[in-house]
Structures are given as structure tokens and as C-alpha cells.
Amino acid sequence: MDEPISDVEQYPAKYWHALDDGRIQCDLCPRDCKLHEGQRGACFVRGRVGDAMVLTTYGRSSGFCIDPIEKKPLNHFYPGSSVLSFGTAGCNLACKFCQNWDISKSRSFDRLLDQASPEAIAQCAERYGCKSVAFTYNDPVIFAEYAMDVADACHARNIKTVAVTAGYIHAQPRRDFFAKMDAANVDLKAFTDEFYVRQTGSHLQPVLETLQYLKHETNVWFELTTLLIPGLNDSIQEINAMSEWIVKELGTDVPLHFSAFHPDYKLNDKPPTPAKTLIQARKIALDAGLRYVYTGNVHHVAGDTTYCPACGTELIVRDWYEIKQYRLTQEGCCENCNTAIAGRFGQFAGQFGRQRIPVRVGAAA
């Protein structure tokens, strides 16, 4: 049974307004939830108490882990570096295939055992030598106020911030949120509105608008991920249409990751994605003009490797999350022909590798 929202710890939320009928409307994402006293939004973590909107997961996490940055996945954002990753609970989408459903669909705050202030998180990342902090596991859009405060604390210590998100957010909070982010991996879940409506309970257009905003109005480094689900979003026609849109609207330098689906949550009637489907999708996207296309959740070294788009040199050879070869200059250029590679690079000082290290942060600042 859900806890009454008045019984859980609350934090004042932004992005809402009062309606003439006595309800208040959440203006964070395109769901536009309209709430009476005591009601929660579709995300479960934002709700109404009195005449205001509150966030119930500020300072509360489902856990902290140190991961390789490639796991987000980000292949062009300080390769080999480590990232302190965490999430909260809830989600503003309703994906039937959610791979983190135990967190994103949680209706219990008992899972949120780790409490941490923004300053404590930044201190932890610095203590463990993490290049960045990632808001992940569930969509950080729904805990935007917390994520933005953590980002400020991180930037004060020269630590980068990463959002792993579906990009389902309204224009004003989008500006505020991404102004605090250095990088993002955005789930482009499919390229038809029918898929978004039937499988996620949302719509495609707001996600496309977020991607266009990131490309044309920010300096945020971003990469895309599409989870290919057999029979739902893996047709040659759809992958080709999506690839052509990316080339036209975002350019040829945006990395695209095709990831393998495994049956989970409410979508157990579909088989796992065959590796050949991902390899074919990668070829379609490369043929459409994209320069950096990757495969994920399968063992495919060619699909993990970054190639120079000019001379074809294997620049960063990966085997899962391990870097076997690194041939970029500190400025991010090909060592063979000096072509600049899109991304954020620096001095390569080794790699974090395939480790996953759980850590406790604590509430103290």
C-alpha cells in the first residue's frame, strides 16, 4: 500500500502552477499531471501537499556505485574514466520493457536507504577519484531539483555531471536541467509515436525536441541509445528513418548505441535481441552517414570500437568495458591522421575497466 504523501519527507518542488478548478498542475514533463490535495503524479515522487508541489526523493537514493563511463553508455566522454552513479525511485514513463523496473517502478520508499546531501555526493566522487557523477538507474528528470543541486556541488569540485534520461521534459525545466549537465545519454526508444504510446505511455515528439535543443542550443555532449526489441522497433525501415533523421537534425557526429533487449517486467513474450539484429542496425546507421555507431549488451568488439571516420584507424578498441587500445591524442585527434574526433577527451591515464564498486555516501556534508 502506498504511503500517503503527507507522511513522507518532502522538498519544495519547482515547475507547477495553480488551476482555476482548485487543482495544481505539474509543469515538469508533458504528462501535465493535475492534482488534488494528497495526490501524486504519474512519476509517483512528485505530489501535492497543501497548495504546493513537493518532491519526496530529494536526498534519498536507491544506492551508489562506481562504474566505467562506458557503461552509461558514453564512449566519447573521457573514455576509461570512472563515474559515481546513483538514482532514486519512480519514473515519468511507463515502459513495459523497463530494465530497471525494481527501481523506476518502485512504490515503496523502503528501497531508498542511502541518504546523501549534494555536498556529500560531490565529496564522495572526489574521494574516489571519479571524473563525473551520473544521474541514472531511473530518470533524473523527475528528481530535477536534487540533480541540479548535486550538479552545482560537483562543479564546485571540478567534477563533471552526466544525465541518463529519456528526455521527456518541458521546455523551461529542460533549459534549467541541462544547463547543469556536462553530458547526457538520451534513450531514443523508437522512431514511431505508436511505439511510444503503446510501450511507454508517452509520445515521441517531446523527445525529438529535447535532442534538437541539446544539439543546437547547448554545449552538452550527448549520445543516443536505442534498445532494439524484436518485432516492435527493429525493422530496417524504422532504423533507416531514425538514422536519416539523426543525420539531418543532429549531424553525423552524434554517437548512436544499439542495445540488446532481454525479456523483463511486462514484456516477457519477446525473445532476446539477436546479435545479428544489432550488427545489421549498426550497418544501416553507418550507411546513412553516422560516423560513430555502437552495439551494446552483446559481445561484439567491432561494435564497441571507435574508428577514425577519415582513415579508418582503430582508435579505441573495447572489449565490453575494457579498453584494449587507445590511439587518441590528448586533444582528441587520431594519432594516425590527426582528424579531430567528436567528444570530450583529455589525457588518457589508464582505465577503470569492468569494475562495479558499491559505495556508501552518507548524509553528512
N, C-alpha and C positions, 0 to 999 in steps of 0.2 A: 504494500500500500504506500502511495506517495506521501512524503511528509508535507504538511501544509507549509506553504511558502513563508508564512509568518513565523514558523518555528525554526528556520534555518538562518545561518548568518548571512547578512545582506550587505551589499555595497551599492551606493548610488550609481545608477546607470545613465549613460547619455543616450541620445538618439530616440526620442519619443515625443509625442505631443498629445494633448487632450482633445477628445472629440466632443461634438455638441450633444451626443446622446449619453454622456456620462462615462463612457469608456475611455481608455487611453490606447494609443496605437504605437507599437514599436516601429521605429524607422530605420532599424539597423539593416535589415535584409528585405528582399522582395516579397517575403511572406506577409509582411504588414499585419502582424498579429494584433487583434483588437481585444482588449482585456477588461473584464470587470474586476472588482476587488478580489484579491486572493488567487486569481488565475495565473497560470504560467503560459509562456509562449510555446510554440511548437518545438523549440530547442530545449525546453524543459528548465533551463538555467536562468532565464530572464523572465521576470514576472512583475505583477503589480502588488504593491503594499501601500495602502492608503491612496494617495493621489499621485504616486510616483512609480517609476520603473526601477527595479533593483536587479543586480547581478548576484547570484548566490554561490558562485565558484571563485570569486576573487581570493587569491592567496591560497587556493587549495588545488592539489594536483593528484592525479592517479599514479604518479611515480616519475622518477628521474633516471635517465640512462645516458651514458656517454656512448655515442655511435660514430662510425665513419660518416663524413658528409655525403659520401656516395650513396648512402642508404636512404636519403630523403626522397627521391634521388636527385642529387645535384652533381653533375660531372664536370662543370666548368666554373665552380665556385671554390677556390682554394683547395684543389684536389689533394687528397691524402690527409687533410686536417680532421680534427675531432670536433664534435658538436654535442653540447649538452641538450638533450631532448626531453620535452615533457608535454603533457596535455592535462585537460581537466575532465569534464563529463559533458554529455549532451552533444547535439548537432542540429543544424537548421535544415539539413536534408534528410531524406528518409530512404536511403539506398538499400534496396533489397539484398544487395551483394556485399554489404559492408564487411571489410576485412578486420575492422577493429570494433565490432558491434558491442562487445562487452564493455567498452568504454564509452563510445559515442551514443549508444542507445541506453546507457545506464539510467535507471530511475531511482537509484539509491546513492546517497552521499557517503555511505559507509566505505565506498571504494576510494574516496578522496582522503587518504590517510596522511599524505605528505603536505604539510603546511609550510609555505615559504613566501617571504616578502620579496618584492622585486630586487632589493639590495642583496638579500641572501642568495638569490639565484645568480646574480652577477658575480658575487664573491666566489661562489662555488665554481662557476665556469673559469674564473681567473685562477683559482687554486689548482684546478686540474689541467690547466693549460689548453683549454678549449678555444678554438678560433671564433666560435659562434655559439649562439643559443637558438634552438629550433622550437617553435610552437607547432606541435604535431600530435599524432595519435587521434585527436578529434579536432574539428575545425576551429582555429583560433579566432575566426570572425565572431563567434558567439561569446568569447571572453575578451573582446577587443580592449576594454579598459585596462584589464590586467596585463594583457600582452603589451600594450603601449607603454605602460609604466615599467614593465620589465625591460623593454627595449631602451628606455631612457637610462635606466640603471646600467645596462650593458654598455651603451655607447659612452657613458662616463668613464668606463674602464677599457675603452678601445676594443670591445668585443662586438662582433657582428651579430645581426639578427636575421632569422630565417622563418618564413611562414610557409607551412604546408597546408594548402587550402583548396577548396572547390571554387573560390572566387565568387560566391553567391552573396553579394553585398550591395547596398545602395550607394549612390554617388558620393554624398558627403562623408559618411563613415569610411568609404573606400579611400578618399583623399587623406583623411586623418590617419587611418591604419597603415597604409603603405608608405606614408611619409616617415614612419618609424622603422621600416624594414629595409634591409640591405639586399635580401634575396628572397625568392619565393619559388616553390614548385606548385603549379596550379594543375589540378585534375580537370582535364577536358574529357569528361566521361564518355562522350559520344558526339556525333555531329548531326543528330536529329532531335527535334523537340519532342517527338513521340517517345524516344528513349528516356529523356529527362523526366517527362511527365509520368510515364508508366513505371519506371525503375527507381526514380529518385524523389518523386513528388515535387519537382521543381521545373524550371524552364532553362533552355539553352541560352537565350539572348543575353540575360544579365551576365553570364559567364564570358561570353564573347566581348561584351562591353568592358569587363574588367581587364581582359587580355589586351584590348586595344588601348585602354587607359595606361596600363603598365608600360606598353611599348612606346607610346607617343607622348606621354606626359610625366614620366618618372625616370629615374636612373636606377631603379630596382633591377637587379639581374634576375631573370626568371627562366625556368624551364617548364616543360609540359609533360604530363603523364596521362596516358590513356590505357586503362585496364581493358583488354580485349576479352569479351565474353562470347563464347561460341553461339552463333545464331542470333545475337542481339545487336552487336555493333562492330562486327569483324568482316563485313562484306568488302570486297575490293572497291566497289563504288563509293561506299561511305568513307573508307580510309583515303581514297584518292581525293574526294571532295574536301575532306578535312585538311589534307596536306596542301592542296591548292589554296585553300583559304588562309592557312598559316603563312605560306609564301607571299601571298598578295597583301595581307593585312598586317603581318608581324615581321616579315622578312625571312631570309634564308638562314640566318644565324641563330634562331631560337632552337635550342636542343629539344628534341621530342623523344620521350621514352614510351615504348610499347611494353606493357607489363602483362604477365600471365595471370589469369583468373584461377582461383581454386574454389570449389563449392563451399559456401558459408552462409550463415544467417538464414535468410528466407529464400535463397536461391541455390537450393541443393539439387535441382533437377537438371542442371547443366554440367557437362563434363569439364575437366580442367582444360585450359587452352593449350593446344599442341604447340610445340616449339616452332614447327614449320609455319604456323599462322603468324607468329611474331616475326619470323625471318622474312616472310612474304610482305608483311606490312612495312617492315623496315625498307625493303627494296622499293616499294611503291612510293614511300615518302622521299627517299633519296632521288628516285627518278623524277619526282615532282619538283625537285630543286632544293630541298632541305639539305644542309651540309652536315648536320650532326644528329644522327638518329640511332637510338639505342634499344636494346631488348632487356627486359627485366624479369626476375623470378624464374629464369631458366639459365642453364649453364651454356653460354654462347660467347666465347671470348671475342669473336669478331664484333658481336653486338654490344660488347662492353667497352670496346676500344675507341679512342678518339683519333681520327685520322686528319692529317693536313688536307684541307679542301683544294689546295693548289698542287702539291707534289705527291700526295698520297702516302706520305711517311706515317708510320705508326707512332704517334706522339705519346699517347698514354695508353699502355696496354694493361687491361684489368682482367683479373680472373675472380669473378664475383666482386668482392670489395677490396681485393688486394691489388696493388699496383705493381706490375712486374717490370715495367719500363716507363721512364719519364724523359721525354725529349723536348721540353719547352724551355725557353729562356725565362729569366725572372720577369721579363716584360710580357710574357705570354705569346712568344713568337716561335714558329717552327725552327728548330735548330738546323734543319737542312736547307730551307729556302727563305727563312726569315719572314714568312707570311704571318700576320697577326691573327691569332685565334680568338674568337669571341668568348668573353667570360671575364672572370676576376681571378687573377693569378698573382703570385709573388714568389719569393724564394722557396723552392721545394726542399724541405728539410726532413725528408722521410715520410712515413705514412703511419696512420693509426691502425690500418689493417681491418681484419674481420671481427675485432673485439666488440663486445657489448657489455658495458660495465654499469650495473645498477649502483646508484649513489643516493645517499640521504642528504637533503639540503638543510632542513630545519627552518624554523620561523624567524630566528633571530637575525637582525640586520647587521 
